[in-house]
Amino acid sequence: MSNKQKIFYEVWSRDTFANESFLCETFTTRDQAERYCGKKEKEVAGYQDEELRDTFWVVEITDREIEARNRRDEEIEAQKREDSFYDHTRLRSCAKELITQFGERLQGCNINELLNGRNKKSSVRILQHEVFSDNQVDCFEKLMFLFYYCGESTPYIIVLEVCFKERHRSGSGSISRELVCFETFAEMIEWFNSGNAIDYTCEIISEFVDRFYRD
């Protein structure tokens, strides 16, 4: 069996706007790679401004280096899957607990009393409520709702925040975004009492997990 290494030529590109590099094509000769590289440079020159134009270059690489890179990538992906793991049933249970408890707090609120004396033209945080995951393998440790009054146009806004545990390839952190908004307090109460609240909240939390562990 021959131990001679095979040489390949990869064309890489850098998306200047996204600040990301990626592999375009792999060739067996440098001439093929350079011709492809020149073709791509001409293509982007036709529709991208020079300061944001994607760049292309050729990399010489051996078959063993490709195999080693693939193994590293597989190990990284496996670790990401482990880091981002959560039990879907447990997630739904936590979301239901959060929605139920927060809904009960809202129903016990007198919104006029809460807003009394506050500047109704600026954003005001009224309530927040959180629940914790007691499952050690879940990637998230806390789910939180924050209720804001944000003026007269769409005054009632619920923000969802998910806090993540520190893992092998990632530090702890959190992601938050506006979840739902309502024109009336009664509409907000109705939403928390609906079955849609749990499904939608779980969907957004899953998106947060994908985004947090993507890189």
N, C-alpha and C positions, 0 to 999 in steps of 0.2 A: 504493500500500500504506500502510495506517495504521500510524503509529508509537505510537499510544496504548497505554499499558500496561493490562493487565487486572489487576483487584484480586481477590484471593482471601482467604479467612479460614480459617486453620488452627486446629484445636483440639489443643493439646499437653497432655501429662500428665506428672507426675513421680511415679515410683514411690518413695515415701519410704523404704521398707524397703531396696530395692536401690540407692537413690541414683542413679537413672537417669531421663533424660527421653526421651520419644519422641512422634512424631506419631501422633495418633489418626485424624483425618478432616480433609478439606478441603472447604470450602463456597464458594458464589459470593456469599452474602450474610452480613452479620454476624448478622442475626436467626437464621438457620439455625444458625450456629456457636454462638451464645449459648444457644439452646434445647438443642442437643446437649450443651453443656458443663454446663448445669444438670441435665440428665437423668443424666449420668455422675456428678455430685457426689452426687445422691440415691442412686444405686445403691451407691456405695462407702460411704456413710454407714450403709447397712443391715448391713454385715458387717465393716467395718474400724474398729479403735479410732482415736479422734481423733488421738492423737499419731503414729500411723503411717499415717494416711489419705492416699491419693493425692490430688494436687491437679490442677486443670485450669484452663486459661486460653486465651484467643483471641489469635491473632497475625494482624495484617493484613500481607499480603505480595503483591508483584507477580509477574506471570508471569516477568519477567526475573530477579528475585531467586531464584525457584524454579529456573530454568534454571541460574543461576550456582552455586547450592547443589548441584544434581545433578552439575554438572561437577566441583566440588570433591570430592564424595563418590566419584565414579568415579576421580578421580586418587588419592585416599587408598586406595581398595580395590586399585587397580592396584599401588601401592607396597607395600601389605601382601602382595600375592601374590608380588611380587618378593623382599621381605624374608624371607618364610617359605618360600622355595623350597628344596627338597632333592631330590636324586636318589634315588628309591625303591630302586633297585638298590644304590646306594652305602650307603644306610642299612642295608639288609639285610646287606650285606657287613660293615659296622662292627659291627652287632649280633652277627653270627655270630662275628666275631673276638673280641669281648668275652666272649661266652658260652663259646667254646672255651677261651680263655686262662684265664678265671676258673674254669671247671670243672676244668681241669688243676691249677690251684693248690689247689683244694679237695681234689681226690683225693690230692694230696701232703701234706695236713694230717693231723696227729694232733690231733684236737679236744680230747682229754683233756689233752695237753701244753699246748695253747694256753690252756686254761681253768685250768690248775693255778695255784693261789694267788690267783685272782681272785674277787671277790665275785659269786657266781652268782645273787644276788637282784636285781642291778641290770643295766642294759643295758651291754654291753661290745662295742665295735667290734673285730672280729677281723682282718678283711682288707678291703682296697679295691683295686680294679683299674680302670684307665681305658684307653680307646683314643681316638685323635684322628682327625678327618676331615682328609685332605690335599687335599680338593676345595674350592677357593676359593668356589664358588657355593653350597655347602651352608649352610643357616642355622645348623646346629649345628657346634660345633667339638670337643666332647668328650662321650663317653658313659662313665658310671662306675657300677660296682656297689660297694656297701658291704655287708659281711656282719656282722650283729650277733648276739650271743647275748643273749637277753632274758629269762632266767629259766626256770622249769620248765613253765609252761603251754603256750606255743608258742615254744620257745626259739630256733629258727633263722630269722632274718629277712634277706631280701635287699632292699636299698633301691636303686632306680634313680635316678640323677641325670643330667640332660641340661644341658649348658652351651651357651648360644647366643652367636653372634657379634654384635657391634655392627653395626646396620644403619642405613639412612636415617631410619626413623621410630621406631626403638627402640634403647635401649641394650643392652649385653650383660647377661646374667643367667642364672639357672639355675632349674630346677624339679626337685624330688625328691619321691618318695613311696615307700611300702612297695610292693614289687612282688609278692613271694610270701613265704609263711611255711611252715615245716615243723615237724613234731613230732620228727623224727629226722634225724640227719646223713645217713643212708643215703637217705632220701627226697629230700633236697636234691640229692645227687649224681645220683640217678636223673633228677630233673627237668632238670638241666643237660645230661644226655646224651640227652634226648628232643627230637624235632622241634618239640614245642609251645613250647619255650623261645624259639626265634627268632621264631615267629609272634606270640606274646603280647608279647614285648619290643618288637617293631616296632609293634604296635598301640598300646601305651602311649606310645611315643615320639611317634607321630603325634598322639595326644591332647595331649601336652605342647606340641607345635608349635602346634596350634590354640589352645590356651589362652594361650600366651605372646604370640601375635600377634593375639589377638582384639580387643583394645581399641585 
